[in-house]
Amino acid sequence: MSGCQRLWRGPAGSGKTEGVLYICIMFVVYILCSLRDNRYYIGHTKNINSRLAEHNRGKVRSTKAFVPWKVIYTETFETKPDAYHREMEIKSYNLIILDC
């Protein structure tokens, strides 16, 4: 669980633990398709919902001219380097997306 952080929980002041709670931050590689003209965008993020909202609010320079966008593909990874490498791999495919 390399993308996870282990948190211990126990009764207050007891110094004992009752169990283990893992908080996992996953990274998502995504492909967006513009509903305006079928362009696509490939990226990675920790939070796909916030990132999609940023794209659709025009906060991303490379995508703001082509809003609105929708997610058409995602893959999840435990580490940022893994997500980045997969993003670069997908970008190397020279994809042709015919229809959103």
PAKEVEX-907665 format. One line per field, with one value per residue: x, y, z of N, C-alpha, C, CB in turn; residue in one letter. Coordinates in steps of 0.02 Angstrom, whole numbers, plus 50000, padded with zeros to 5 digits. Atoms other than C-alpha are relative to their C-alpha. Glycine has a CB too. Example, Ala and Ser with C-alpha at 12.3 -4.5 7.8 and 13.67 -1.06 7.14 Angstrom:
BEGIN
n_u = c(50045,49958) .
n_v = c(49941,49941) .
n_w = c(50000,49997) .
ca_u = c(50615,50684) .
ca_v = c(49775,49947) .
ca_w = c(50390,50357) .
c_u = c(50045,49961) .
c_v = c(50060,50055) .
c_w = c(50000,50037) .
cb_u = c(49950,50020) .
cb_v = c(50001,50023) .
cb_w = c(50062,49929) .
r = c(a,s) .
This chain:
BEGIN
n_u = c(50041,49953,50035,50043,49971,50032,50018,50020,50054,50011,50035,49964,49958,49983,49937,50011,50034,50055,49998,49960,50038,49957,50023,49965,50007,49989,49992,50042,49985,50065,50007,50060,50020,50038,50066,50005,49972,49968,49930,49990,49947,49977,49965,50005,50020,50021,50072,50027,50059,49977,49962,50049,50031,49953,50001,50064,50005,49952,49941,49942,49986,50001,50066,50055,50034,50039,50050,49993,49963,50024,49952,50017,49958,49958,49961,49978,49932,49982,49948,49999,49957,50034,50052,49967,49973,50056,50023,49954,50009,50062,49988,49957,50040,50031,50069,50052,50065,50048,50062,50005) .
n_v = c(49941,49945,49936,49996,49980,50037,49961,50042,49972,50034,49959,49939,50003,50068,50021,50063,49994,50046,50025,49963,49967,49979,49946,50010,49949,50032,49954,50020,49978,49991,49972,49959,49985,49938,50007,49949,50019,50066,50000,50036,49978,50054,49974,50040,49959,50035,49993,49993,49956,49930,49984,49990,49935,49948,49999,49973,49930,49962,49985,50033,49962,50040,50028,49953,49980,50056,50023,50044,50064,50057,50054,50060,50056,49990,50055,49979,50022,49985,49948,49948,50019,50050,49966,49959,50043,50025,49943,49992,50057,49989,49945,50023,50040,49959,50023,49967,50012,49984,49971,50000) .
n_w = c(50000,50001,50003,49941,49937,49946,49941,49944,49960,49937,49951,49981,49941,49978,50028,50036,50064,50012,50068,50048,50053,50054,50044,50063,50052,50064,50056,50056,50068,50030,50067,50008,50068,50004,50030,50051,50065,49998,49981,49938,49955,49956,49942,49938,49943,49939,49991,50068,50000,49998,50061,50053,49988,50021,50073,50024,49982,50039,49959,50029,50061,50061,50014,49988,50062,50026,49951,49943,50005,49960,49990,50040,49980,49941,49971,49934,49981,49931,49995,50051,50056,50041,50038,50050,50053,50040,50040,50056,50044,50038,50046,50055,50046,50052,50003,50040,49969,50053,49974,49926) .
ca_u = c(50000,50128,49997,49919,49953,49921,49830,49811,49653,49623,49529,49578,49723,49738,49893,49818,49756,49590,49626,49708,49636,49717,49696,49739,49771,49752,49798,49687,49740,49595,49541,49418,49321,49256,49070,49099,49210,49270,49444,49521,49634,49738,49797,49816,49753,49714,49533,49446,49286,49377,49489,49342,49258,49416,49418,49234,49252,49389,49527,49643,49726,49741,49558,49459,49418,49332,49214,49113,49213,49162,49265,49271,49407,49496,49631,49683,49861,49936,50079,50097,50247,50147,50004,50121,50206,50038,49982,50138,50110,49931,49987,50114,49973,49914,49734,49592,49428,49286,49140,49114) .
ca_v = c(50000,50128,50264,50240,50312,50207,50293,50215,50239,50196,50257,50435,50437,50248,50233,50076,50049,49971,49950,50017,50140,50166,50328,50300,50437,50368,50451,50446,50453,50519,50557,50699,50730,50901,50901,51051,50974,50799,50855,50754,50791,50668,50705,50639,50702,50655,50711,50681,50772,50934,50924,50901,51052,51155,51105,51149,51317,51368,51364,51256,51357,51214,51161,51320,51356,51187,51174,51077,50917,50744,50601,50455,50349,50329,50218,50222,50209,50206,50325,50487,50425,50273,50385,50504,50363,50293,50467,50482,50307,50348,50512,50417,50316,50463,50419,50460,50478,50474,50520,50571) .
ca_w = c(50000,49947,49916,50087,50258,50413,50556,50728,50830,51011,51165,51213,51336,51346,51240,51163,50989,50941,50757,50604,50480,50311,50214,50031,49906,49733,49570,49417,49235,49133,48957,48928,48770,48722,48688,48577,48443,48492,48545,48685,48833,48935,49112,49289,49456,49636,49623,49457,49507,49553,49402,49284,49364,49336,49153,49133,49222,49100,49231,49124,48985,48861,48876,48912,48729,48709,48859,48906,48936,48993,49062,48940,49022,49190,49266,49449,49518,49692,49653,49558,49457,49400,49346,49256,49161,49107,49051,48943,48874,48823,48745,48639,48558,48450,48485,48367,48459,48334,48445,48625) .
c_u = c(50043,49966,49957,50040,49963,49988,49978,49945,49993,49962,50043,50038,50021,50069,49995,49964,49945,50003,50042,49954,50050,49966,50041,49986,50018,50006,49963,50028,49932,50005,49934,49985,49958,49934,49989,50025,50040,50076,50006,50060,50016,50038,49998,49988,49988,49925,49968,49940,50020,50035,49952,49964,50046,50002,49937,49987,50049,50063,50064,50012,49991,49931,49943,49962,49952,49950,49933,50036,49963,50055,49978,50042,50039,50037,50027,50068,50013,50051,49995,50047,49969,49947,50031,50027,49945,49972,50044,49993,49937,50010,50042,49961,49972,49928,49957,49934,49947,49938,50000,49935) .
c_v = c(50062,50068,50012,50020,49963,50047,49952,50035,49958,50045,50059,49990,49931,49977,49934,50013,49948,49969,50045,50028,50022,50055,49993,50057,49966,50054,49971,50028,50003,50025,50038,50008,50063,49986,50051,49976,49935,50002,49959,50028,49942,50032,49952,50048,49957,49999,50014,50047,50074,50019,50010,50067,50057,50006,50034,50072,50043,50018,49968,50030,49958,49972,50051,50019,49946,49971,49991,49935,49947,49948,49940,49940,50018,49935,50026,49969,50020,50056,50050,49982,49947,50032,50042,49958,49972,50056,50009,49943,50010,50056,49978,49960,50039,49978,50040,49981,50025,50035,49996,49964) .
c_w = c(50000,49998,50060,50062,50056,50059,50054,50038,50063,50047,50022,50065,50022,49976,49962,49935,49994,49931,49956,49947,49947,49960,49936,49952,49935,49947,49940,49935,49965,49928,49999,49926,50001,49965,49945,49932,50000,50009,50064,50038,50046,50058,50058,50058,50061,50006,49932,49998,50001,49936,49941,50007,49979,49924,49975,50020,49962,50038,49973,49931,49937,49983,50002,49936,49975,50049,49966,49983,50038,50004,49959,50020,50062,50016,50066,50017,50072,50007,49942,49942,49954,49955,49944,49942,49956,49957,49939,49950,49956,49949,49940,49948,49941,49986,49951,50032,49952,50026,50076,50018) .
cb_u = c(49953,50046,49958,49964,49997,50044,49944,50060,49934,50066,49979,49952,49964,49948,50051,49960,50050,49934,49930,50056,49959,50018,50008,49980,50046,49942,50075,49927,50051,49957,50002,50009,49960,50040,49945,50039,50044,49984,50028,50009,49978,50044,49971,50065,49937,50032,49983,49979,49955,50047,50050,49948,49980,50071,50005,49945,50012,49968,49988,49990,50070,50048,49985,50027,50051,50047,49994,49932,50072,49935,50007,50010,50048,49958,50058,49948,50053,50028,50069,50020,50067,49969,49957,50058,50040,49945,50000,50072,49994,49941,50035,50056,49944,50042,49968,50003,49994,49980,49939,50001) .
cb_v = c(50000,49994,50002,49933,50078,49940,50052,49984,50001,49978,49958,50059,50032,49951,49993,49951,49992,50035,49994,49956,50061,49940,50072,49933,50063,49950,50011,50023,49951,50048,49945,50069,49940,50054,50007,50062,50056,49963,50073,49926,50064,49948,50067,49958,50040,50032,50056,49931,49985,50011,49944,49943,50007,49984,49928,49957,50009,50062,49975,49922,50028,49943,49946,50063,50015,49946,50049,49984,50008,49970,49981,50014,49979,50022,49975,49980,50031,49939,49968,50067,49974,49946,50045,50040,49942,49970,50065,50004,49935,50017,50058,49957,49967,49998,50002,49978,50036,49937,49964,50073) .
cb_w = c(50060,49941,49938,50012,50011,50021,49983,50047,49960,50031,50061,50006,50055,49975,50054,50044,49942,50010,49971,49969,50027,49954,50034,49968,50015,49983,49983,50010,49962,50041,49943,50034,49968,49962,50053,50021,49976,49938,50010,49987,50041,49962,50021,50012,49983,50062,50051,49973,50059,50059,49984,50000,50074,50026,49971,50025,50075,49975,50071,49996,50003,50006,50049,50032,49945,49978,50059,50030,50026,49970,50076,49926,49943,50060,49952,50053,49953,50033,50002,50030,50026,50044,50046,50033,50031,50045,50043,50026,50041,50048,50036,50028,50037,49935,50068,49924,50070,49964,49970,50029) .
r = c(m,s,g,c,q,r,l,w,r,g,p,a,g,s,g,k,t,e,g,v,l,y,i,c,i,m,f,v,v,y,i,l,c,s,l,r,d,n,r,y,y,i,g,h,t,k,n,i,n,s,r,l,a,e,h,n,r,g,k,v,r,s,t,k,a,f,v,p,w,k,v,i,y,t,e,t,f,e,t,k,p,d,a,y,h,r,e,m,e,i,k,s,y,n,l,i,i,l,d,c) .
